Amino acid sequence: MARVAVVGASGYVGGALCDALAKTSHTPSCITRENYEEMQQGEYDILINCAMPSGRFFAKKDPAKDFVETVQKTANLLYQWKFKKFVQISTLSARSQPETIYGRHKAAAERLCDYGENLIVRLGPMYSADLAKGALVDMKQGKTVFVGAESRYCFSPLDFVAKRLVERLDRTGIIEIGARNSMVLRDVAQHLGVNIAFEGPVDYQEIINPEPDFPDARDVLSFLDTWKVQ
């Protein structure tokens, strides 16, 4: 069985990935801030970095700190840990938002990892019952969404993404996981029945060459309907 370590196991994607790995023949080591130094002493077949920050506003407000959290900490894992294969959990923004600090830092972290048998996984926007931040949460709470209203997002369920990621750990290079199509954010806000502000560049978070069984992004509307009754 492969020894798989997930850095950022207490996070949104990291937690789901640990759960998905536990249902397979892999032996997951779930790494958090509390056990980071202890687990750094181990040797792993696959080291997965799920610990990069996901806040666009945070990156814009404090680019130096975002660089440390995104690029420097990725470098620390690459150069200070022992592993046979490195998997970087990235975002479609590394490709779709090169003009933003958030996108540039994600792309820079990807370039550090892009060698040998390593794998870079770009994820689209996700949703689940315990979703705590992101465009959908901002809409629900009536907050400003920091991308253009005509942005298109390939919303997909977190459980699907985690399961598919585990199934693709044998891949190398760059792959993308999300929905096979996309939703315009303005239309999503209208479905929720909220009047909110959008601020920022238009962002097309869509999968290039999606796999045929990727979910339909429009399924997010059914998920949102459960929010309306809360």
TORPA-4810 file (N, C-alpha, C, O; in nm, 3 decimals):
<nodes>
NODE_1_0.083_-0.119_0.000_0.000_0.000_0.000_0.087_0.125_0.000_0.189_0.130_0.069_M
NODE_2_0.046_0.224_-0.077_0.123_0.348_-0.086_0.107_0.430_0.042_-0.003_0.439_0.097_A
NODE_3_0.215_0.488_0.086_0.210_0.580_0.199_0.184_0.720_0.144_0.270_0.778_0.078_R
NODE_4_0.066_0.772_0.173_0.023_0.900_0.119_0.007_1.000_0.232_-0.065_0.973_0.329_V
NODE_5_0.073_1.115_0.221_0.061_1.220_0.322_-0.015_1.337_0.263_0.015_1.382_0.152_A
NODE_6_-0.112_1.388_0.338_-0.193_1.502_0.294_-0.164_1.619_0.386_-0.204_1.618_0.502_V
NODE_7_-0.095_1.720_0.334_-0.066_1.841_0.410_-0.184_1.937_0.394_-0.227_1.966_0.283_V
NODE_8_-0.235_1.986_0.508_-0.355_2.068_0.504_-0.479_1.985_0.525_-0.585_2.014_0.469_G
NODE_9_-0.466_1.879_0.606_-0.575_1.782_0.623_-0.695_1.839_0.697_-0.803_1.781_0.691_A
NODE_10_-0.679_1.950_0.767_-0.792_2.009_0.837_-0.868_2.109_0.749_-0.968_2.165_0.792_S
NODE_11_-0.821_2.129_0.627_-0.886_2.223_0.537_-1.001_2.159_0.460_-1.031_2.041_0.477_G
NODE_12_-1.064_2.240_0.376_-1.185_2.198_0.303_-1.157_2.081_0.210_-1.224_1.978_0.218_Y
NODE_13_-1.058_2.096_0.123_-1.024_1.989_0.029_-0.943_1.879_0.099_-0.966_1.761_0.075_V
NODE_14_-0.849_1.919_0.185_-0.765_1.821_0.252_-0.843_1.722_0.336_-0.813_1.603_0.336_G
NODE_15_-0.945_1.770_0.407_-1.027_1.681_0.489_-1.104_1.581_0.404_-1.110_1.462_0.437_G
NODE_16_-1.163_1.630_0.295_-1.237_1.541_0.205_-1.145_1.440_0.139_-1.183_1.325_0.118_A
NODE_17_-1.023_1.483_0.106_-0.927_1.393_0.043_-0.883_1.283_0.140_-0.870_1.167_0.100_L
NODE_18_-0.860_1.318_0.266_-0.826_1.215_0.365_-0.938_1.113_0.378_-0.912_0.994_0.389_C
NODE_19_-1.063_1.160_0.378_-1.177_1.069_0.387_-1.182_0.977_0.265_-1.208_0.857_0.279_D
NODE_20_-1.157_1.032_0.146_-1.161_0.951_0.024_-1.048_0.850_0.022_-1.068_0.736_-0.022_A
NODE_21_-0.930_0.889_0.067_-0.815_0.798_0.070_-0.839_0.683_0.167_-0.798_0.570_0.142_L
NODE_22_-0.906_0.711_0.278_-0.931_0.609_0.380_-1.021_0.497_0.328_-1.026_0.389_0.387_A
NODE_23_-1.092_0.521_0.218_-1.181_0.421_0.159_-1.111_0.337_0.053_-1.174_0.255_-0.014_K
NODE_24_-0.979_0.357_0.037_-0.901_0.286_-0.064_-0.792_0.203_0.002_-0.788_0.190_0.125_T
NODE_25_-0.704_0.148_-0.080_-0.592_0.070_-0.027_-0.476_0.159_0.018_-0.379_0.109_0.074_S
NODE_26_-0.486_0.290_-0.006_-0.382_0.381_0.038_-0.386_0.396_0.191_-0.489_0.376_0.254_H
NODE_27_-0.271_0.432_0.248_-0.262_0.457_0.391_-0.237_0.606_0.411_-0.123_0.651_0.402_T
NODE_28_-0.343_0.686_0.438_-0.324_0.831_0.447_-0.267_0.876_0.581_-0.308_0.828_0.687_P
NODE_29_-0.172_0.968_0.574_-0.124_1.038_0.692_-0.177_1.180_0.681_-0.141_1.253_0.589_S
NODE_30_-0.263_1.220_0.773_-0.330_1.349_0.765_-0.252_1.452_0.847_-0.243_1.441_0.969_C
NODE_31_-0.195_1.551_0.779_-0.101_1.643_0.841_-0.165_1.780_0.860_-0.222_1.837_0.767_I
NODE_32_-0.156_1.831_0.982_-0.209_1.962_1.018_-0.096_2.045_1.080_0.017_1.999_1.091_T
NODE_33_-0.129_2.167_1.120_-0.029_2.250_1.187_0.023_2.183_1.314_0.140_2.196_1.348_R
NODE_34_-0.065_2.112_1.382_-0.028_2.053_1.511_0.076_1.941_1.499_0.162_1.928_1.586_E
NODE_35_0.071_1.861_1.393_0.166_1.749_1.383_0.266_1.766_1.268_0.334_1.670_1.231_N
NODE_36_0.275_1.886_1.211_0.359_1.912_1.093_0.505_1.871_1.118_0.562_1.797_1.039_Y
NODE_37_0.563_1.920_1.226_0.705_1.894_1.252_0.730_1.745_1.275_0.831_1.691_1.229_E
NODE_38_0.640_1.681_1.347_0.656_1.537_1.372_0.648_1.457_1.242_0.731_1.370_1.218_E
NODE_39_0.548_1.487_1.159_0.527_1.412_1.035_0.633_1.443_0.930_0.654_1.364_0.838_M
NODE_40_0.700_1.555_0.944_0.806_1.591_0.850_0.922_1.492_0.856_1.001_1.484_0.762_Q
NODE_41_0.934_1.419_0.963_1.043_1.324_0.978_1.018_1.195_0.900_1.108_1.113_0.887_Q
NODE_42_0.897_1.177_0.849_0.864_1.053_0.779_0.906_1.053_0.633_0.954_1.154_0.581_G
NODE_43_0.889_0.939_0.567_0.915_0.923_0.425_0.787_0.871_0.360_0.723_0.780_0.412_E
NODE_44_0.751_0.929_0.245_0.621_0.901_0.186_0.634_0.867_0.037_0.722_0.918_-0.032_Y
NODE_45_0.544_0.781_-0.009_0.539_0.753_-0.152_0.481_0.873_-0.226_0.529_0.911_-0.333_D
NODE_46_0.376_0.932_-0.169_0.311_1.047_-0.231_0.288_1.154_-0.124_0.229_1.126_-0.020_I
NODE_47_0.334_1.275_-0.150_0.311_1.389_-0.061_0.218_1.486_-0.133_0.252_1.536_-0.241_L
NODE_48_0.101_1.513_-0.075_0.000_1.597_-0.138_-0.011_1.729_-0.063_-0.034_1.730_0.058_I
NODE_49_0.004_1.839_-0.134_-0.006_1.972_-0.074_-0.146_2.029_-0.096_-0.179_2.074_-0.206_N
NODE_50_-0.226_2.027_0.010_-0.361_2.087_0.007_-0.367_2.214_0.090_-0.475_2.260_0.127_C
NODE_51_-0.251_2.271_0.120_-0.246_2.376_0.223_-0.239_2.518_0.169_-0.225_2.611_0.248_A
NODE_52_-0.247_2.538_0.039_-0.237_2.674_-0.012_-0.363_2.754_0.020_-0.473_2.698_0.017_M
NODE_53_-0.351_2.884_0.050_-0.469_2.967_0.080_-0.558_2.985_-0.043_-0.510_2.978_-0.156_P
NODE_54_-0.687_3.007_-0.019_-0.782_3.017_-0.129_-0.851_3.153_-0.139_-0.953_3.165_-0.206_S
NODE_55_-0.796_3.255_-0.072_-0.862_3.385_-0.069_-0.805_3.484_-0.169_-0.690_3.526_-0.157_G
NODE_56_-0.885_3.521_-0.268_-0.842_3.623_-0.364_-0.824_3.759_-0.299_-0.728_3.830_-0.327_R
NODE_57_-0.918_3.796_-0.211_-0.911_3.925_-0.144_-0.789_3.930_-0.053_-0.721_4.033_-0.046_F
NODE_58_-0.762_3.820_0.017_-0.644_3.813_0.103_-0.516_3.834_0.022_-0.427_3.907_0.065_F
NODE_59_-0.507_3.772_-0.095_-0.388_3.786_-0.179_-0.370_3.930_-0.225_-0.258_3.981_-0.227_A
NODE_60_-0.480_3.995_-0.261_-0.473_4.134_-0.306_-0.437_4.228_-0.192_-0.361_4.323_-0.211_K
NODE_61_-0.491_4.202_-0.074_-0.468_4.288_0.042_-0.327_4.275_0.096_-0.265_4.374_0.136_K
NODE_62_-0.275_4.152_0.098_-0.141_4.128_0.157_-0.063_4.034_0.065_-0.045_3.916_0.098_D
NODE_63_-0.015_4.085_-0.050_0.052_3.997_-0.146_0.178_3.932_-0.093_0.210_3.819_-0.131_P
NODE_64_0.251_4.000_-0.005_0.373_3.941_0.048_0.343_3.817_0.132_0.411_3.715_0.122_A
NODE_65_0.239_3.827_0.216_0.203_3.712_0.299_0.146_3.601_0.213_0.173_3.483_0.239_K
NODE_66_0.068_3.636_0.111_0.014_3.534_0.023_0.126_3.461_-0.050_0.117_3.340_-0.073_D
NODE_67_0.232_3.532_-0.087_0.347_3.468_-0.152_0.410_3.365_-0.058_0.442_3.254_-0.100_F
NODE_68_0.427_3.403_0.068_0.485_3.310_0.165_0.397_3.186_0.180_0.446_3.073_0.177_V
NODE_69_0.266_3.208_0.197_0.174_3.098_0.221_0.159_3.008_0.098_0.134_2.888_0.111_E
NODE_70_0.173_3.066_-0.020_0.151_2.991_-0.144_0.280_2.935_-0.202_0.293_2.814_-0.221_T
NODE_71_0.374_3.022_-0.230_0.496_2.982_-0.302_0.603_2.930_-0.207_0.658_2.821_-0.227_V
NODE_72_0.634_3.008_-0.102_0.741_2.968_-0.012_0.710_2.838_0.060_0.798_2.752_0.074_Q
NODE_73_0.586_2.822_0.105_0.552_2.700_0.179_0.545_2.578_0.088_0.569_2.466_0.133_K
NODE_74_0.513_2.599_-0.039_0.524_2.489_-0.135_0.669_2.448_-0.151_0.701_2.329_-0.154_T
NODE_75_0.758_2.547_-0.162_0.902_2.519_-0.174_0.952_2.445_-0.051_1.034_2.354_-0.062_A
NODE_76_0.904_2.483_0.067_0.947_2.415_0.190_0.913_2.265_0.185_0.993_2.181_0.225_N
NODE_77_0.793_2.234_0.135_0.755_2.093_0.124_0.842_2.020_0.023_0.887_1.908_0.048_L
NODE_78_0.866_2.083_-0.091_0.945_2.020_-0.196_1.087_1.992_-0.153_1.144_1.889_-0.189_L
NODE_79_1.147_2.082_-0.077_1.290_2.073_-0.048_1.322_2.022_0.092_1.437_1.990_0.121_Y
NODE_80_1.221_2.013_0.180_1.249_1.973_0.317_1.182_1.842_0.358_1.207_1.792_0.468_Q
NODE_81_1.098_1.786_0.271_1.031_1.660_0.301_1.084_1.549_0.211_1.142_1.576_0.106_W
NODE_82_1.064_1.424_0.253_1.110_1.309_0.176_0.991_1.238_0.113_0.898_1.196_0.183_K
NODE_83_0.993_1.226_-0.018_0.881_1.165_-0.090_0.930_1.116_-0.226_1.036_1.157_-0.274_F
NODE_84_0.852_1.028_-0.287_0.881_0.982_-0.422_0.807_1.063_-0.527_0.856_1.084_-0.638_K
NODE_85_0.686_1.110_-0.491_0.603_1.186_-0.584_0.534_1.298_-0.509_0.487_1.280_-0.396_K
NODE_86_0.528_1.415_-0.573_0.464_1.532_-0.513_0.338_1.565_-0.591_0.340_1.568_-0.714_F
NODE_87_0.229_1.591_-0.519_0.102_1.629_-0.582_0.063_1.767_-0.530_0.040_1.785_-0.411_V
NODE_88_0.055_1.863_-0.620_0.018_2.000_-0.583_-0.130_2.023_-0.614_-0.172_2.015_-0.730_Q
NODE_89_-0.208_2.052_-0.510_-0.349_2.083_-0.531_-0.359_2.233_-0.558_-0.342_2.315_-0.468_I
NODE_90_-0.386_2.266_-0.682_-0.388_2.405_-0.726_-0.530_2.446_-0.765_-0.626_2.382_-0.723_S
NODE_91_-0.542_2.548_-0.842_-0.671_2.603_-0.880_-0.670_2.645_-1.026_-0.565_2.674_-1.083_T
NODE_92_-0.787_2.647_-1.087_-0.797_2.694_-1.225_-0.750_2.838_-1.239_-0.716_2.881_-1.349_L
NODE_93_-0.749_2.913_-1.129_-0.703_3.052_-1.134_-0.558_3.064_-1.177_-0.517_3.169_-1.228_S
NODE_94_-0.479_2.958_-1.159_-0.340_2.961_-1.204_-0.333_2.978_-1.355_-0.236_3.032_-1.408_A
NODE_95_-0.437_2.931_-1.424_-0.445_2.948_-1.569_-0.535_3.064_-1.609_-0.504_3.137_-1.703_R
NODE_96_-0.647_3.082_-1.537_-0.749_3.177_-1.582_-0.729_3.320_-1.533_-0.788_3.412_-1.589_S
NODE_97_-0.647_3.340_-1.429_-0.629_3.474_-1.373_-0.482_3.514_-1.363_-0.435_3.549_-1.255_Q
NODE_98_-0.409_3.509_-1.473_-0.266_3.543_-1.467_-0.239_3.689_-1.434_-0.128_3.724_-1.395_P
NODE_99_-0.341_3.775_-1.450_-0.322_3.917_-1.423_-0.340_3.952_-1.275_-0.312_4.065_-1.235_E
NODE_100_-0.387_3.856_-1.194_-0.409_3.883_-1.052_-0.295_3.828_-0.968_-0.225_3.736_-1.010_T
NODE_101_-0.278_3.884_-0.849_-0.176_3.834_-0.755_-0.207_3.689_-0.718_-0.118_3.605_-0.712_I
NODE_102_-0.334_3.662_-0.692_-0.375_3.527_-0.655_-0.338_3.427_-0.763_-0.279_3.323_-0.733_Y
NODE_103_-0.372_3.457_-0.888_-0.342_3.366_-0.997_-0.193_3.351_-1.023_-0.145_3.241_-1.049_G
NODE_104_-0.119_3.463_-1.015_0.026_3.458_-1.040_0.097_3.372_-0.936_0.185_3.293_-0.969_R
NODE_105_0.058_3.388_-0.810_0.122_3.310_-0.704_0.091_3.161_-0.718_0.178_3.077_-0.696_H
NODE_106_-0.033_3.128_-0.755_-0.068_2.988_-0.775_0.011_2.930_-0.893_0.057_2.816_-0.887_K
NODE_107_0.027_3.009_-0.999_0.104_2.963_-1.115_0.251_2.946_-1.080_0.316_2.852_-1.126_A
NODE_108_0.304_3.037_-0.999_0.445_3.028_-0.958_0.469_2.903_-0.875_0.570_2.835_-0.891_A
NODE_109_0.375_2.872_-0.786_0.388_2.750_-0.705_0.381_2.625_-0.794_0.452_2.528_-0.770_A
NODE_110_0.296_2.629_-0.896_0.288_2.517_-0.989_0.421_2.493_-1.060_0.464_2.378_-1.075_E
NODE_111_0.485_2.601_-1.101_0.611_2.585_-1.176_0.718_2.519_-1.091_0.802_2.446_-1.144_R
NODE_112_0.717_2.542_-0.960_0.813_2.475_-0.873_0.795_2.324_-0.876_0.892_2.249_-0.864_L
NODE_113_0.671_2.280_-0.892_0.638_2.137_-0.883_0.643_2.065_-1.016_0.638_1.942_-1.019_C
NODE_114_0.653_2.137_-1.124_0.635_2.080_-1.257_0.764_2.014_-1.308_0.833_2.068_-1.394_D
NODE_115_0.794_1.898_-1.253_0.911_1.822_-1.296_0.891_1.675_-1.263_0.808_1.640_-1.179_Y
NODE_116_0.966_1.590_-1.329_0.965_1.447_-1.300_0.826_1.385_-1.309_0.751_1.414_-1.402_G
NODE_117_0.794_1.300_-1.212_0.667_1.228_-1.209_0.561_1.299_-1.125_0.459_1.239_-1.091_E
NODE_118_0.584_1.424_-1.091_0.491_1.497_-1.006_0.358_1.524_-1.078_0.349_1.514_-1.201_N
NODE_119_0.256_1.557_-0.999_0.123_1.583_-1.052_0.072_1.716_-0.998_0.081_1.742_-0.878_L
NODE_120_0.018_1.799_-1.085_-0.048_1.924_-1.047_-0.195_1.910_-1.081_-0.231_1.879_-1.194_I
NODE_121_-0.281_1.934_-0.982_-0.425_1.918_-1.001_-0.493_2.054_-0.982_-0.495_2.109_-0.872_V
NODE_122_-0.547_2.107_-1.090_-0.620_2.234_-1.082_-0.767_2.204_-1.058_-0.831_2.133_-1.135_R
NODE_123_-0.820_2.260_-0.950_-0.959_2.237_-0.913_-1.045_2.358_-0.944_-1.000_2.472_-0.930_L
NODE_124_-1.167_2.333_-0.984_-1.264_2.439_-1.000_-1.338_2.464_-0.870_-1.309_2.398_-0.770_G
NODE_125_-1.432_2.558_-0.867_-1.510_2.587_-0.746_-1.592_2.465_-0.705_-1.646_2.393_-0.789_P
NODE_126_-1.600_2.443_-0.573_-1.668_2.325_-0.519_-1.775_2.365_-0.419_-1.779_2.478_-0.371_M
NODE_127_-1.863_2.269_-0.389_-1.965_2.294_-0.287_-1.993_2.166_-0.210_-1.975_2.055_-0.260_Y
NODE_128_-2.040_2.185_-0.087_-2.079_2.075_0.001_-2.158_2.135_0.117_-2.166_2.257_0.130_S
NODE_129_-2.214_2.049_0.201_-2.296_2.097_0.312_-2.218_2.182_0.410_-2.275_2.270_0.475_A
NODE_130_-2.085_2.158_0.422_-2.006_2.234_0.518_-1.924_2.345_0.451_-1.823_2.388_0.507_D
NODE_131_-1.966_2.390_0.334_-1.898_2.500_0.265_-1.900_2.624_0.354_-2.005_2.664_0.403_L
NODE_132_-1.782_2.685_0.374_-1.772_2.798_0.468_-1.724_2.927_0.404_-1.736_3.033_0.465_A
NODE_133_-1.671_2.921_0.283_-1.625_3.044_0.219_-1.625_3.028_0.069_-1.641_2.917_0.018_K
NODE_134_-1.607_3.140_-0.002_-1.610_3.137_-0.147_-1.727_3.217_-0.200_-1.803_3.277_-0.124_G
NODE_135_-1.741_3.218_-0.331_-1.843_3.301_-0.396_-1.984_3.264_-0.351_-2.066_3.353_-0.329_A
NODE_136_-2.013_3.135_-0.337_-2.148_3.094_-0.298_-2.183_3.142_-0.158_-2.294_3.190_-0.135_L
NODE_137_-2.089_3.132_-0.066_-2.112_3.177_0.071_-2.128_3.329_0.075_-2.215_3.381_0.144_V
NODE_138_-2.043_3.400_-0.001_-2.055_3.546_-0.007_-2.192_3.587_-0.058_-2.253_3.680_-0.006_D
NODE_139_-2.241_3.517_-0.161_-2.374_3.549_-0.214_-2.480_3.527_-0.107_-2.566_3.613_-0.086_M
NODE_140_-2.475_3.413_-0.040_-2.575_3.381_0.062_-2.577_3.486_0.171_-2.683_3.520_0.223_K
NODE_141_-2.459_3.538_0.207_-2.448_3.634_0.317_-2.463_3.778_0.270_-2.452_3.871_0.351_Q
NODE_142_-2.487_3.799_0.140_-2.506_3.934_0.089_-2.379_4.016_0.080_-2.385_4.139_0.077_G
NODE_143_-2.264_3.950_0.074_-2.136_4.019_0.068_-2.094_4.043_-0.077_-2.147_3.981_-0.169_K
NODE_144_-1.998_4.133_-0.096_-1.942_4.157_-0.228_-1.866_4.033_-0.274_-1.793_3.971_-0.198_T
NODE_145_-1.886_3.998_-0.400_-1.811_3.889_-0.462_-1.701_3.953_-0.545_-1.728_4.035_-0.633_V
NODE_146_-1.576_3.915_-0.519_-1.463_3.985_-0.578_-1.419_3.929_-0.713_-1.300_3.906_-0.736_F
NODE_147_-1.515_3.906_-0.800_-1.490_3.878_-0.942_-1.606_3.940_-1.020_-1.707_3.977_-0.961_V
NODE_148_-1.592_3.950_-1.151_-1.696_4.009_-1.234_-1.823_3.924_-1.236_-1.817_3.802_-1.223_G
NODE_149_-1.938_3.990_-1.251_-2.067_3.922_-1.248_-2.083_3.822_-1.361_-2.157_3.725_-1.346_A
NODE_150_-2.015_3.844_-1.473_-2.028_3.754_-1.587_-1.928_3.638_-1.582_-1.916_3.561_-1.678_E
NODE_151_-1.857_3.625_-1.471_-1.764_3.513_-1.454_-1.840_3.381_-1.463_-1.955_3.372_-1.422_S
NODE_152_-1.774_3.280_-1.518_-1.835_3.148_-1.533_-1.756_3.047_-1.450_-1.634_3.034_-1.465_R
NODE_153_-1.827_2.978_-1.362_-1.763_2.883_-1.271_-1.817_2.741_-1.295_-1.936_2.720_-1.314_Y
NODE_154_-1.724_2.645_-1.293_-1.761_2.504_-1.314_-1.783_2.436_-1.179_-1.704_2.351_-1.139_C
NODE_155_-1.889_2.474_-1.109_-1.919_2.422_-0.976_-1.933_2.270_-0.978_-1.999_2.214_-1.065_F
NODE_156_-1.869_2.204_-0.879_-1.880_2.058_-0.869_-1.882_2.017_-0.723_-1.828_2.088_-0.638_S
NODE_157_-1.944_1.902_-0.691_-1.951_1.857_-0.551_-1.814_1.818_-0.498_-1.734_1.755_-0.568_P
NODE_158_-1.787_1.856_-0.374_-1.658_1.826_-0.312_-1.631_1.676_-0.309_-1.518_1.634_-0.336_L
NODE_159_-1.730_1.595_-0.276_-1.709_1.450_-0.268_-1.664_1.393_-0.402_-1.577_1.306_-0.407_D
NODE_160_-1.725_1.441_-0.511_-1.684_1.394_-0.643_-1.538_1.431_-0.670_-1.460_1.348_-0.719_F
NODE_161_-1.502_1.554_-0.638_-1.365_1.600_-0.665_-1.264_1.517_-0.587_-1.162_1.475_-0.642_V
NODE_162_-1.291_1.494_-0.460_-1.197_1.417_-0.377_-1.181_1.275_-0.430_-1.070_1.224_-0.439_A
NODE_163_-1.293_1.211_-0.465_-1.287_1.074_-0.516_-1.211_1.068_-0.648_-1.128_0.980_-0.668_K
NODE_164_-1.239_1.162_-0.739_-1.171_1.162_-0.869_-1.022_1.192_-0.852_-0.939_1.136_-0.923_R
NODE_165_-0.988_1.278_-0.758_-0.848_1.309_-0.733_-0.773_1.184_-0.690_-0.663_1.157_-0.738_L
NODE_166_-0.832_1.106_-0.599_-0.768_0.982_-0.554_-0.750_0.887_-0.673_-0.647_0.820_-0.683_V
NODE_167_-0.847_0.882_-0.761_-0.840_0.792_-0.876_-0.735_0.835_-0.978_-0.695_0.755_-1.063_E
NODE_168_-0.689_0.958_-0.970_-0.594_1.011_-1.068_-0.453_1.033_-1.010_-0.371_1.101_-1.072_R
NODE_169_-0.426_0.978_-0.894_-0.295_0.999_-0.832_-0.181_0.936_-0.910_-0.065_0.969_-0.887_L
NODE_170_-0.213_0.846_-1.002_-0.109_0.785_-1.084_-0.071_0.871_-1.203_0.024_0.839_-1.275_D
NODE_171_-0.142_0.980_-1.226_-0.114_1.068_-1.340_0.010_1.153_-1.312_0.057_1.162_-1.198_R
NODE_172_0.061_1.215_-1.417_0.172_1.311_-1.405_0.135_1.436_-1.484_0.038_1.437_-1.560_T
NODE_173_0.213_1.543_-1.465_0.186_1.667_-1.538_0.075_1.746_-1.473_0.067_1.754_-1.351_G
NODE_174_-0.013_1.807_-1.555_-0.121_1.892_-1.506_-0.256_1.835_-1.551_-0.276_1.806_-1.669_I
NODE_175_-0.348_1.819_-1.456_-0.484_1.780_-1.490_-0.580_1.879_-1.424_-0.543_1.950_-1.331_I
NODE_176_-0.705_1.882_-1.472_-0.807_1.970_-1.416_-0.931_1.888_-1.380_-0.971_1.799_-1.455_E
NODE_177_-0.990_1.919_-1.264_-1.108_1.847_-1.216_-1.216_1.949_-1.180_-1.189_2.047_-1.110_I
NODE_178_-1.335_1.925_-1.228_-1.448_2.014_-1.197_-1.571_1.966_-1.271_-1.587_1.846_-1.294_G
NODE_179_-1.659_2.058_-1.307_-1.778_2.023_-1.383_-1.748_2.027_-1.533_-1.649_2.086_-1.575_A
NODE_180_-1.834_1.964_-1.611_-1.812_1.959_-1.757_-1.861_2.087_-1.826_-1.834_2.108_-1.944_R
NODE_181_-1.933_2.172_-1.753_-1.981_2.298_-1.807_-1.970_2.404_-1.698_-1.895_2.384_-1.602_N
NODE_182_-2.041_2.516_-1.709_-2.024_2.623_-1.611_-2.153_2.702_-1.592_-2.247_2.691_-1.672_S
NODE_183_-2.155_2.782_-1.486_-2.267_2.870_-1.454_-2.216_3.014_-1.446_-2.108_3.039_-1.393_M
NODE_184_-2.294_3.109_-1.499_-2.261_3.251_-1.485_-2.297_3.294_-1.342_-2.407_3.265_-1.295_V
NODE_185_-2.206_3.363_-1.274_-2.229_3.399_-1.135_-2.351_3.489_-1.117_-2.422_3.476_-1.018_L
NODE_186_-2.376_3.578_-1.211_-2.495_3.664_-1.201_-2.622_3.578_-1.197_-2.715_3.609_-1.123_R
NODE_187_-2.625_3.471_-1.277_-2.741_3.382_-1.280_-2.755_3.306_-1.149_-2.867_3.280_-1.103_D
NODE_188_-2.642_3.269_-1.089_-2.647_3.199_-0.961_-2.704_3.292_-0.854_-2.786_3.249_-0.772_V
NODE_189_-2.661_3.418_-0.853_-2.712_3.515_-0.756_-2.862_3.536_-0.774_-2.936_3.547_-0.676_A
NODE_190_-2.906_3.542_-0.898_-3.049_3.559_-0.925_-3.129_3.440_-0.875_-3.240_3.455_-0.824_Q
NODE_191_-3.073_3.320_-0.891_-3.141_3.200_-0.841_-3.157_3.206_-0.690_-3.258_3.163_-0.635_H
NODE_192_-3.055_3.260_-0.622_-3.062_3.273_-0.477_-3.156_3.386_-0.434_-3.200_3.392_-0.319_L
NODE_193_-3.186_3.474_-0.528_-3.273_3.586_-0.497_-3.205_3.694_-0.416_-3.269_3.760_-0.334_G
NODE_194_-3.075_3.714_-0.438_-3.000_3.814_-0.363_-2.951_3.925_-0.456_-2.921_3.902_-0.573_V
NODE_195_-2.943_4.045_-0.401_-2.892_4.160_-0.475_-2.757_4.197_-0.417_-2.749_4.263_-0.313_N
NODE_196_-2.652_4.155_-0.483_-2.517_4.176_-0.429_-2.430_4.249_-0.530_-2.465_4.261_-0.648_I
NODE_197_-2.316_4.297_-0.482_-2.220_4.365_-0.569_-2.112_4.267_-0.614_-2.068_4.181_-0.539_A
NODE_198_-2.072_4.283_-0.740_-1.958_4.209_-0.793_-1.846_4.309_-0.820_-1.871_4.417_-0.873_F
NODE_199_-1.726_4.274_-0.783_-1.614_4.367_-0.796_-1.488_4.292_-0.839_-1.439_4.207_-0.765_E
NODE_200_-1.437_4.323_-0.957_-1.314_4.258_-1.002_-1.324_4.214_-1.147_-1.427_4.234_-1.211_G
NODE_201_-1.219_4.154_-1.198_-1.218_4.109_-1.338_-1.307_3.988_-1.359_-1.330_3.910_-1.267_P
NODE_202_-1.356_3.973_-1.481_-1.432_3.854_-1.517_-1.338_3.734_-1.518_-1.227_3.741_-1.571_V
NODE_203_-1.383_3.624_-1.460_-1.299_3.504_-1.445_-1.372_3.385_-1.505_-1.484_3.353_-1.464_D
NODE_204_-1.310_3.319_-1.602_-1.370_3.202_-1.665_-1.306_3.077_-1.608_-1.207_3.027_-1.661_Y
NODE_205_-1.364_3.026_-1.500_-1.312_2.905_-1.437_-1.383_2.785_-1.498_-1.479_2.732_-1.442_Q
NODE_206_-1.334_2.745_-1.614_-1.393_2.634_-1.689_-1.285_2.532_-1.723_-1.170_2.568_-1.747_E
NODE_207_-1.324_2.407_-1.724_-1.231_2.298_-1.749_-1.201_2.287_-1.898_-1.293_2.292_-1.981_I
NODE_208_-1.075_2.274_-1.932_-1.035_2.244_-2.069_-1.041_2.092_-2.089_-0.980_2.018_-2.013_I
NODE_209_-1.113_2.048_-2.190_-1.128_1.904_-2.219_-1.177_1.826_-2.097_-1.107_1.736_-2.049_N
NODE_210_-1.297_1.858_-2.046_-1.350_1.784_-1.930_-1.377_1.638_-1.964_-1.407_1.604_-2.078_P
NODE_211_-1.366_1.553_-1.864_-1.398_1.412_-1.884_-1.549_1.396_-1.897_-1.625_1.473_-1.838_E
NODE_212_-1.594_1.298_-1.974_-1.739_1.284_-2.004_-1.826_1.269_-1.881_-1.942_1.311_-1.882_P
NODE_213_-1.773_1.211_-1.774_-1.856_1.187_-1.656_-1.842_1.295_-1.549_-1.889_1.278_-1.437_D
NODE_214_-1.778_1.407_-1.583_-1.775_1.519_-1.490_-1.918_1.565_-1.464_-2.002_1.555_-1.554_F
NODE_215_-1.948_1.615_-1.345_-2.086_1.656_-1.313_-2.130_1.780_-1.390_-2.049_1.850_-1.449_P
NODE_216_-2.259_1.804_-1.386_-2.320_1.921_-1.449_-2.314_2.037_-1.350_-2.362_2.024_-1.237_D
NODE_217_-2.256_2.150_-1.390_-2.245_2.265_-1.301_-2.380_2.316_-1.256_-2.391_2.376_-1.149_A
NODE_218_-2.484_2.291_-1.335_-2.619_2.340_-1.299_-2.675_2.267_-1.178_-2.774_2.312_-1.120_R
NODE_219_-2.613_2.155_-1.139_-2.659_2.085_-1.019_-2.639_2.171_-0.893_-2.701_2.145_-0.790_D
NODE_220_-2.553_2.271_-0.903_-2.532_2.359_-0.787_-2.661_2.431_-0.749_-2.678_2.469_-0.633_V
NODE_221_-2.751_2.450_-0.845_-2.877_2.520_-0.815_-2.963_2.438_-0.719_-3.028_2.495_-0.631_L
NODE_222_-2.963_2.306_-0.735_-3.036_2.220_-0.642_-2.975_2.227_-0.503_-3.046_2.227_-0.403_S
NODE_223_-2.843_2.233_-0.498_-2.775_2.249_-0.371_-2.813_2.382_-0.306_-2.839_2.387_-0.186_F
NODE_224_-2.818_2.487_-0.385_-2.852_2.619_-0.332_-2.995_2.624_-0.279_-3.025_2.699_-0.186_L
NODE_225_-3.082_2.544_-0.338_-3.221_2.542_-0.293_-3.231_2.493_-0.148_-3.323_2.530_-0.076_D
NODE_226_-3.137_2.409_-0.106_-3.139_2.363_0.033_-3.100_2.476_0.127_-3.141_2.477_0.243_T
NODE_227_-3.021_2.571_0.077_-2.984_2.688_0.157_-3.102_2.782_0.178_-3.114_2.845_0.283_W
NODE_228_-3.188_2.791_0.077_-3.298_2.888_0.084_-3.393_2.860_0.198_-3.457_2.952_0.251_K
NODE_229_-3.404_2.733_0.237_-3.501_2.697_0.339_-3.442_2.698_0.479_-3.511_2.669_0.576_V
NODE_230_-3.313_2.729_0.489_-3.247_2.730_0.620_-3.278_2.860_0.694_-3.232_2.880_0.807_Q
</nodes>
